[in-house]
Amino acid sequence: MMTNFVLVAIAIATLLFLAYRGYSIAAATYSMATLSVISAAVTGFGLLTWLFAGIFFVCLLFTLPSLRLRFISKPTLITMRRMMPPLSNTEKEAIDAGNVWWDGELFSGKPEWRRLLSGSKPVLSDREQAFLDGPVNELCRMVDKWQINHELNRLPESIINFVREHGFLGMIIPKRYGGLEFSPVAQSEILLRLSNTGSGVSYLVGVPNSLGPGELLIKYGTEAQKDYYLPRLASGEEIPCFALTGPTAGSDATSIPDTGTVCMGEWQGEEVIGMRLDFSKRYITLSPIATLVGLAFRLKDPDSLIGDVKDYGITCALIPHDTQGVEIGRRHLPIGDAFLNGPIQGKDVFVPLSYIIGGPEMAGKGWRMLVNCLSVGRAVTLPTTAVAVSKRSLLGTSAYASLRRQFGIPIAQFEGIQKPLARIAGLSYIIDAARLQTIQAIVEGNKPSVASAILKYHTTEMARQCVIDAMDIHAGKAVVKGPKNYIADMYESMPVAITVEGANILTRNLMIFGQGAIRSHPYVMQEMTLAHAEDSQETIARFDTTLTAHIGHSIGNFARTLIMGLGLSREVVPNGNLHLLPYYRHFNRLSSLFATITDVALLNLNAKLKFKEMLSARLGDLLSMLFLGSMVIKQHEESQHPEEEWPVVQWALDYLLHQYQVAFDQLMENWPNRLVPGVLKRLAFPIGRRYSAPKDSLEKSVVELITVDSATRIKMTSGLFLEVAANNPLAEVNQVFLESLNLQPILKRLNHALRTGELEKTEDMELADAALQAAMITEHEAEQLRRFDRHLMAIIHVDDFDESELIRTPYHKYGQDDQQQITG
C-alpha cells in the first residue's frame, strides 16, 4: 500500500512539475511510460499499473500528430462549427477594434511584468506644460461655475470665444493643420485642470477632442476633407458635434433607424448623385452651438446608383448645421452641471456623396470607424472625469474633515469618518494609476480597447463611490447648494459619466469579458476564425496546432494555479521591493486562476456564455481587478517606492485582491453546473480564502497620511486648479486647512491650557483674546488666530439666499393665483 501511495505521489508531482514548467506533452509521455514500467516491476500488473498505462496512452494520443488529428482535432473542429455561430460583421468589427495590450498578458495566465514596467513614465512636454500654466489657468480664473449652473444655465459667449481663440478645440489636430497636436497625457491633464470649471466647460473642450469629426477626419478623411475642415476645427471657426444616439438606438448603436438613401438630386444648381437623409438624434453634446455635425446613419442604395450593394450599413458623414432640412439648436437639460446638449433632426436632407467621411469608398464602414476611435477616446475622457471627481473629493473631504469639529475634536478622528475617508483615498489612487498608465500605453502606440472598457466602467463607478462618501462626510455642508458648495454639482453630474459612451451596465455585462475573451485570449480568436474558415487540410493542420497549444496553455495554468495556491512556488519578480514582492505573486497566481476559469467557462458553457450576462460580468470583474492592480503596481514602481505612500498603495492592492475574491465567490455560487465550482474552489483556495478587505489599522494610517500636508497628499491631489479665489471654494477650504496646520502648535498649547485650567475663557470671549490677556501668545499670534477663525467660519457656514434670487422665471409668465402661491 505504501509503495502504491509513493508511486501515485511521484506521478502527480511529475505531471504537475512538467505542466508548471511548460514542458511538452512528449515529456509527460516518456515519464508515464517510465512509471508504468516501474509500477509493473514493483507491484505487478495491478490497477495502478493499468492507470499509469492509460495516462501514457492518452499522452501518446496527443504526441502523435496522426492520432491527434483523427481523434481530437477533427472532432473538436466539427463540434465548434456546429455549436458556435460565426461572428456577425458588427461583432467582428467591435472585437477587431484596437489591439491587445496588458489584458493579453493577464489572459495568458503568466503575465510578463517586465513588459509592463518597461513602458515610459507619463510626462508633459514644455509646450504642453506652458499651455496648462497659461491659457488653461486663465480659463479657470474666468469661469464662475455657480453663475453658469444656477443663473445662466448656459456657457457665456466670452468663455466659448476664449476656448475657440486659444485652440482648445484642436488639441488632437496635427500642427500642419493649425492644431496643437498634444499628447493624450496632456489632453487628460488639461481636462483634469478644467474640472474646477464644471462639466459645461470640460465637455466643450473634451468632446471635440474625443470621438467626433476631428478624430474621424484625421484617421479616415480624404485629403480634401482634411485640408478644408481640420484648420477650421483647430481655429474654432467650426464647433463640432457627433450625432449617433437616437430615441430607439442607445447602447445598441448598430440598430439606428436613421437612413440615407442614394438618389439623384439638385446640389448647387446641378443634378448629382447624393444622399437623401432622414434622422432623429438625441443627447448630442454641443449640438445647440455646433456648426458642423458628424452624422451616423444607415446608407441604402435601392437603385444601385453607386454599386451592387443595396444596404451598405452604418456610414458617417459631415453635415453643416445650416444645410436645408436640418433642425438644430434646441436643448436638453441634463442632470448636474449645465452643459450644452440637445436633439438634432433632419427631414429630406439632400447632400452629395462627398460629405461621407473618407468619401464614397468609406460607405458602410462607419461602425468600424467609430469603434476604432472609441477604443482610444474612451480611455482618456471618462477616466479623466473620474479622476477629477475622486481628487476633488479627496482634497475637499480630507481638509473639511480636519477642520470640522464635533464633541471638541476634528471629525477626521472618528472611526466612522475614517473608513469612507480612507476609501476615497484608496479609490482615488486606483483611478489615477489606471488613467495615467493606460493613457501612456496609448502614447506608445497601443489602442487598448479591452482596457478602455475596464476603465470606463470601474473608474466612473469608483468615482461615484468617492463623491457619495464625500457627501456623507460633508453632510449639511454638501446638501445645501450655493457658491461655497464644491461637492453637490459633482454628485449630481456623476450619472452622466456612468451613462455615456456605452452605459456601465452594458460595459460590465457584455463588453469587458465578452470581447476580452475573444480579443485578448491567446487562442480563442484563432480557433473561432479557423472553425469558420474554408474546410481544407491547411485549415485542419492550423487548427490542430492552435488547439494543441491551447490545451497545453490550459493544463499549464491549472498546474500553476494549484502549485502557487499551495505556496510551493517562488517565482522571480521584476525587482526586490519587499512591499511589492508578495503582491506580484498574488497577481501572478490569480492571473493563472483567471486563465483557467476562462477556459473552463468557454468549454463548459460555450455559446451559452454570450447570454449569461451575470456570469460574464463577474468574469469581467476578475479581469478588471487584475488589470487595475497591475496599474497600481506600475504607478508605485514609477514613483520609486516612496515609503510614505505605501499605506495608500497597500490599501488599493488589498481592496482589489479582496474584490477579486468576492467576484470569484459570487461566480462559483451562480455557476449552472455544480460540479465545476467544487473543483475550481479547491483549485483557487486549496488552503482557504486568504484575501480580506483593508484592515482598520491600515485605514487609520491612510487617514493620518491625508489629513496632514504630506507629500503623498500633495501628489494625490496634483493637477487640480488650486488658485484661491471666490470662484474656487475647493481651493479656499484647502487653504484654510493648510492655515490650520501652521497654527497647530499654538492651538495645541492653548487647548492643553484650557483642559488644565491654566487658561480660562468666558463664553463671550474669543480664544485669541483670552490667551492674549493671559500673556500666553503675542499680538501677532492673536491676530493669526482671529483671522483663522474668520476663515474657518466662512468654510463651515453654508449659503443662504433671498427668495427672489432663487426664482428664475419672471412673475409675468404666471397667472395671479400662481404669483400669490409663489410669494406665500
N, C-alpha and C positions, 0 to 999 in steps of 0.2 A: 504493500500500500504506500509506504514511504517513497519507494522508488518511482511509482506512478506519479505521486504528487510532485516529486523533484523534476521529472520529465515534463509534466504539464507546465510547471513554473518556468522551466527553461524555454519551452515552446512559446509561451505567452510573452516572456521577456524578449526573446529573439525577434518575434514578429513586431512587437511594439518598437523595439530599438531600430529595426530596419525601416519601419514606416516613419518613425520620428526623424531619422537622419536622411530620409528621402532616397533610399536605395531602390534599385529597380526590382520588378517582380521576379526577375531571374534569381536574385539573391535569396528571396524567400523560397523559391522553388528548390534551390540547392539545399537550403537549411532544412526544409521539411523532409527532403529525401534522406538527408543525413540522420535526422531524428527518427525517421521511420525505420531505418536500418538498425540504429542503436536500440530502439524500443523492441524490435523483433529479437535482437540478440540477447537483451536483458530480461524481457518479460514474456517473450514468445509472441505468437500471432493472436494476441488478445484484442479487446475492444480499443485499447489505447493505440495500438499499432495501426489498426484499420482507420482510426480517426486521423492519425498523422498522415497516413497514406491518402486518405480522402482530401485533406487540405493540400497535399502535394499535387494531386491530380487537378484540383481547382486552379492552383497556381500555374500548373503546366498548361492548362487551357488558355490562360492569359498570356503565357510566354510564347507559345507557338502561333505565329500570325495566321496560318491557315485555319486552325481550330477556332481561334478568337473571332475571325471574320465570320465563320459559318455559324457558330453557336452563340455569339454575344453581339457583335457589332451589327450584323444584318438584321436580326430580330429586333434589336433596340431601335434601329433606324426606321423599320416598318411601324413599330409601335408609336414612335414620336410623330410620324407622318399622320397616323390615324387619330392620335389624341390631341395634337397641338395644331390648331388652325394657323394659317400664315398670318403674319402681322399685316394690318392694313397700312396703306401708304401714310396715313396720318400718324399712326403709332410708330411706324418706322422712322419718319422724319423727326418726331419728338425724341426718339431714342438716339438717333444719329446726331442730334444737336450737341455741340460741344465735344469735349474729349474726356478721357479717363485720367484722373489725377490721383490724389491720395486715396480716394474711395476705392480705386482698383487694388491698392496695397492692402486695404482692410478686408476686401472680399477674398484676397489671396490667402488670408489666414496667417501670413508670415510677413508682416509689414517691414519694409526696409527703411528704418528710421533715418539712416544717413541721407537717403534721397530727399526726405522732407527737410532735414536740417541743413542741407546744402543750399537751400534757397536763400536768396538775398534778404536782407532786412528792409522793410518798407521805409523809404526816405523821400523827402521832398527836394526838388532842385531849388537853387537860389531864386530862380524866376518864379517858381510856384510859391515859395515862402514869401516873396515880396508881394505877390498878389494877395495872399492871406493877410499880411500885415497892412496892406494898403486898401484897395477897393473893398475887400470883404469886411474889414473892420469898420470902414466908413459906412458901408451899407447897414451894418449892425447898429451903428450910432443913429442912423436916420429913422429906424423903424420903431414906431410905438405900437406894440402888439395889442394893447388894450384898446387903443383907438381903432385899429383895423378890425378887431373881432367884435367889438361891442358898440361901436359908434358908426363907423363907415360900412362895415360888413363887405368890404372890398379892398383891393390894394390901391393906394393913391397913385395918380399918374406919375408923380415925382419918383416913386420907387420903381415903377415899371420902366421909366425912361432911364434911370440910373443903371438898372440891370442891363438894358439894351446897349447903352452907350459904352459900358465898360467890358463888354464881351462875355458876360456871364452865360449867355445862351450858346456860345460857341466853344465851350471847354473841350469838347471831344473832336472838334473840327480841325483838320490839319492846318498848319501855319500857311501853306501855299494858297489856301482859300480864305485867309484872313482870320482863322480861328486861333485859339490859344494852344490847342494840342497838349492839354495837360494829361498827366498820367491818371489812371484810376485811383491811385492813392491820393493825389491832390484833389480830385473831384470829391472824394469821400471827406477829406479834411475840410474842404470848403463848405460842404453841406452840413458837417458837424458844427462848424463855427456859426453858420447861419441858423442853427436850431434856436438860438435866442430870439430870432425874429418871428418864429411861429411857422406853421405849415404853409401859410399863404405865400411867403417869400421863398421858402425852401422848395415848394413844388414848382413855383415859377422858374427857378433855376434848375432843379433836378430833373423835371420831366423832359425838357428838350435835350438834355444830355444823357437820357436813358433811352428806353425803347421809343422810337419815334422817327420822323422824317430824316433827321440828321444822320443817325446811325445807319438807317436803311440806305440812304443815298451813298454814304461813304463805302458801304460794303457791296451794294448791288446796283447803284445808279449808273446810267450811261454817262459818258464823259460830258455830253452837252448838259445833262441834268445837274451834274456836279458843278460844272463851270457857272451855271446860272444861279442855282439855288444855294449852294454852300456859302458863297460870300454874303448873300443876303441874310442867311440864317446866322452867320457868325457876327455880322454887324448889328443884328437885332431889327433889321428892316422887315424881316418876316418873323412872326411869332408862330411856332408850330404847335400842333396837337396831333394825336393819333386816335382815330375813331375805329375801335374794334368791337367793343361790347355793345350789345343791344338788349332790348327788353326780354327776349327769349333765348339769348345766347350769352351766358356769363362765363362760367368756368369752362363750359363746353363751347369754346370759341369756334370750333370747326363746324358747328351747326348754324352759323349765321345765315339768316334768311335774306340778307341784303344782296341784291343782284346787279350785275352789269351785263347787258345784252349787246353783243356785237351787231352793228347795223350801219346803214348809210345815214348821214345827217349833214346838216349845214354847219360849217365852222369857219368863222371869219370870211363869210361870203363865198365859200367853196363847198362842194359836195365831197365829203371824205368818209372813209370808214372810221367809225369811232365806237363808243360805248354809251348806251343809254342806261343811266344808273337810277336805282330806287333804293333808298336806305333810310333806316331809322336807328339812331345810335343814342345811348345813354351813358352817363357817368364819365364824360370825356373831360379830363383835366385840361385847363387853359382854353377850352373851346369858346368861352364868352369873348375872349380877346384875340383868338387865333386868326391869323391871316392866311395860313397855309394848313390844309387838312390832309393828313395821311389817312387814307381810307382803305379798309379791308372789306372785300365783297366777293361773291361767287360769280365768276365770269362764265358766260354761256355764249355759244356761237351756233344757234339753231340753223342758220342758213349756210354754214361752212364758208364764211367770208374770209377767214384768215387761216383755215386749215381743216383737217378732217375731224378734229375733236369737237364734240358737241358741248361738253361740260368741262371746262378747264380746271375748275375748282377755285380755291381761295387765291385772290390776286390783290396786290397792293398798288395804290395809285396816289398821286399828289393832286389835290383839288384846291385851287384858290378859293378863298372864302366868298368872294363876290361872284362866283360862277352862277349863271342863271339857274334857278331851281333849288339852290342850297339855302336852307334856313338855319341860321346860326346866331347866337347872341344871348338866348335865354339861359337862366342859371338854375342849377340845383342848389340846395342848401345843405351841404354835408355836415355831419356832426363835428363838434370841436372847433378848432381854428377855422376861421373863414378863409377858404381858398377857392379859386376860380374853377368851376366845374359845371358842366351843363350838357344839354342834348344837342344833337345835330341831325337834321333831317334833309332828305333830298328827294324830289319827285321829278321824274322825267328830265334828269340832268344829262345833257349830252356833252361829252368831251372826246378829244382824239385819242387814239391808241398810244400816242407818245406820252400821255400822262401816266402810263403804267411805270412804276419804278423799275428801272432796268430795261424799259422798252417792251415791245410786244413779245420778245423772246422770253420774258420772265412771266408771261401769263400763266396762271395756275401754280406758281411757285411761291405764293405769298406765305403759306403756312411754314414752309421750310425757312424762309427768310425771318419770320417772326420768332420761331423757336430758337434759331441760332443766335439772334440778338438778345432774346430774353435770357438765355443761359448765362450771359455775361452781366447784363444790366441788373438782373435780379440779385446778383451777388454784391452790388455796390450800393444802390439807392436805399433799399429797405433795411439792410443791416446797419447802414449809417443812421437811418431814422431810429432804429432800435438802440444803437449805442448812444445817440444823443439823449434819448429818454432815460436810459439807465445812468449815464454820467450826471445828468441834471438831477435825477432823483438821489443819487449818491451824494453829490455836493450839497444840495439843499437840505437833505434829511440829516446827514451827519452834522451839519452846522446847527440846524434848528434843534435837534435832539440834545446837543451840548449846551445850547443857550436856554432852552425852555426848562424851568424848574418846577417841580411839584413835590410837596412834602419836604421842601428845603434842599432837594438835590436835583441835578440835571436828570431829565428823563432817560438819557442815554445810559444811565447806570441801572435802570430797571431791566431785569432779565426778560420781561415780556416785550420790551422795546428792542433789546439786543438781538433777539432771534431774527425778526424781519430786517433789522438794520444790517446784520451780517449777511443775510440773504441778498440784499440789494448789492452789497459789495462783491460777493462771490459771483453772482449772475452777471454783474457788470464786467467783471474780469473775463468771463467766458465769452460774452458777446463781443467785446473789443478784440480779444485774441482771434476769434473766428473771423471777424471782419477784416482785420489787418492782414492776417496770413493768407486768406483766400484772395483778397484783392492783390496781394503781392504775386500770387500764382498767376493771376490774370496779366499782370505787368510782364511776367516772364513768358507769356505766350499761351498759357493754358486757357481753356474755355470750360470751366468746371460745372457742367450742368447739374450733376447729382449734388455736388457741394452747394450750389446756389439754392437748390430746393431745400436742403437741410438748413441753410442759413435763413431762408425766407420764413420757414415755419418756426424754428426754435429761437432765433434771436428776437422775433417780434413777440412770441409768447413769453419769453423771459423778460423782455422789456415791459410787457403788460403786468407781469408779477411785480416788477420793481416799482412801477408807478402806483400799483394798488397798495403795496407796503408803504410807500411814501405818503399816500393819502391817509392810511391808518395812523401813522406816527404823527403826522402834522395835525390830524383831527380837525378841530374847528378852523384852524388856520388855512386848511386846504379846501374846505367845503364852502367858504364864503368867497364869492368872486370879487375881483377888483384888481386895480393895477399892481397891488402888492402880492397877488397870488401867482406863484410860479409853478404850481402843480396842476391845477384844475384843467387848464387847456390841454396839457399832455394827456391827462387821464381821459378826457373826452375824445381826443383825437386818435387814441391808440387803435380803436376798431377799424379805422381807415387802413392802417398798415396791415392789420390782420386780414382784411378783405381783398385788397387789390393784388394784381399780378398773380392770380391763382389763389383762391380762398384757402385759408390754412387747413380747413377740413379736407379739402381736395388734395392739397400738397402732402399732408401726412398720410392719408389713407391710400392714395394711389400713386403718387409720384416718387417719393424718396426710395422706397424699396421696389416698387413695381417697375420703375425704369432702371433703378440701380442694379437689380438682379440680372437684368438683360445686358445693360450697357457696361457695367463695371466688373461683372464676374469674368474670370479668365477664360471660360469655355462656353458658357451658355449661348452667347450670341453666335459663335461659330457653329455650334450644334444646330441651333434653330435655322440658320441660313442653309446649312447642308441638308437638313431634313426636308427642305422645300426646294432644293436645287434639282437640276435635271438628273435622272437616275442613270448613273454611269459607273464604271469601275473606278474612275478617278474620284468621284463623289464618295463612294463606299470606302475607298482607301483613306481619304482625308478624314472621313467621319470616324473610321477606326482609330486613326492616330489621335484625334481630338478626344474621343471617348476614353481611350486608354489613359491619356494624360489626366482627364477629369477624374477617373476612378482613382488613380494614384494620388491626385490632389486631395480627394475626399478622405481616403484612408490615412494619408499623412496628417491631415488636420485632426482627424479623430484621435490618432495616437498622440499628437502634440497636446491636444486639449487634456487628455487623461494624464499624461506624464506631468505636465505643468500644474494641473489641478492637484496632483498628489505631492507637489513640491519637490519633484525629483529633477527638475531642470534648472540649470543656472546659465541661462543664455547670455551671451555677450551683448551689452547695450552700448549706445554711442559714446557715453562718457562716464566718468566716475563720480558724478554728483550723487552724494549719498541720499539726499532728499528724493531725487527723482528715480533712483535705481529701482525700488520696488514698484513704482508706477509704470515704468517701461515694461516690467514683467507682467503686471496685471493686464495691461492693454494688449500685450502680445498674446497672452492666454485667451483673453476674451475675443480677440480677433479670430483665433483658431476656432473657438466655440461658435462664433457668428458664422464663419465659413461652413462649419459642419451643419449647423441648423439650417442654413440656406440650402445646402444640397439635400438635406432630409426633407425640407418643405417642398422643394421642386420635385423630388422623387415621390413623396407621399401624397401631395395634394395636386401636383402637376397643373393642368389648365384651370382647375377649380380655384387655385390661389388668386387668380385675377379677380375673382368675385368675393373672396374672403377679405374684405376691406379692413376689418378689425384686426385680423391676424397680420395682414400686410402692414398696418400702421405700427404694430408692436415690433415687427421685424425691422421696420424703418427706424424705430426708436433705438434698437440695439446698434444699428449702423451709426445713427446720429450721435449717440453718446461716445462711441469710439472716435468718431471724427472730431467732435468738439474737444474731447480730452487731448487728442493729438495736437490740436491748435493751441491749447493751454500750455502743453509741454514745450512746444516750439517758442511760444511767446516768452516763457520763463527762461528758456535757453538763450534766446537772443538778448535778454536783459542781463546776462552774465550772472544769474542766480543770486540776486541781492537777498541776503538773509532776512532783511526786514519784511519783504513782501511775501515770504514763504507762507505765513498763515492764510493769506487770501488764496494763493495758488493751491495749497493743500485743501482748503475748503472746496474750491472748484473741482479738483480731481476726486475728492471723496464724494461729493454730490453726484458727479457724473457716473462714477462706478456704482453707487447705490441706485441711481435711476436705471442703469443697465440691468441690475439685479431685479428691480421691481418690474421692468418690462418683460424680462425673461420669465418671472413667476407668472405674470398675467398671461403670457403666451402659452405657457405649459398648462395652465388651468383651463384654457379655452381651446386647446388643440382637439380637433374632431376625433382622432384616433388615440385612445387612451394608452395604448402600448408605447407609442413614441415618446410621450412625456416621461414615462417611467424610466426609459433608457437615458434620455437626454438630461434629466435631473441628476442622475448618478454620475453622468459624464461631466456635467457642468460644475457640480459642487460635491465631489466624492467625499470630502471630509466636512461637509456642512457649509451653509452660507457664511460668507466672510466679509461682505461689504455692508457697512452701516452708514446712516446719514451722518453728516458732520457732527462731532461731539460738541456738547455745551461749552466745554473749556476752550475748544478751538474757536467757537463763535465769539466768546468773550475776547479772545486775543485779536480777532479781526476787528471788533468794535473799538478796542483800545488803540488800534492802529489808525483807524479812520476818523477818530474824534480828537486827534491832535494834528498839528501841521507837519505831518510826516512826509518823507519823500515819496512813499507809496501813495498816499492820498493825493499828492500833487500830480503824480504820474497818472493815476487812475481817473483824474478829472481834467487832464490836459486836453487841449483842443477846443474847449468852450470859450465863449466870449465873456470875459470877466472884468471888463472896464466898469467901474462903479458909476452908475447914472440912474436917473429916475425911471428910465425905461428898461432897467435891468435889475429887477428885485432879487434875482438869484445871486448876482454879484454883491448886492447890498447885504444879504444875510450872511454870505461867506465873509465879507469884510468885517462885520460885527463879531463873527465867530473868531476871526484872527485877532481882533482887538481884545476879545475876552481872554485869549491865551496869553497875550502880553501882560494882562493885568492879573493873571493867576497868582503870582507871588503876593501881591498886595491883598487880594481878596481872601486868599487862604489865611494870611496873618490876621486879618480883621475878623473873619468868621471864627477863627480859633479864640480870639479875644472876646467875642460875643458869648461863645459857649462857656468860657471860664469865668465870665463876669468881669474881666479886666476892662471891657468896653461896654458902656450902657448907651442904648439908643431908644428914644421915645418914639411913639407911633407916628408923630407928625414931623419927625426929623429924618433927613436923609442920612444914609450910612457915611457918606463922604463928610458931611458937616459934623457928625458925631465924632468921627475919627480925627478930624482936623482939630476940633475943640479939645480932644484928649491928647493932642500933640503926638498922635501915632503915625500921621502922614504929613507930607508937606502940602503947601497950597497947590503946587503943580500936580501932585498926585490926586488931590481932591478934585481938581478940575478934570483930570483924566477920568475919574470915576463918574463925575456928573455927566460928562459927555457920553461915556459908555452907557450910562443908564438911559439917557435920551434915545440913543441909537437902539438900545435893546427894546425899549417900549415901542419904538416905531416898527420894529420887527414883529413883536408879539401882537400888536393891535392888527385888526383886520379892517378892510374898507367899509365905509357906510356912505349912503347917498341920499340926497333929496329925491323924493318920488318922481319929480319932474325929469330928473336925469335918467330914469330907467324906462321912460315911455318913449318908444321910438316913433310910433305912428301919431301924427298930429291929430288933435281933437276933432278938426273939421271933417275928418273921414268917418266919424261916428255920429250916430243919432243922439238926441238929447238924453234918452234913458241910459245909453251906453256911457255918456260923459259923466252922468251922475254916479254910475256904478264905479267908474274909474276913480273919481275924486272922493268917493265914500259919502 
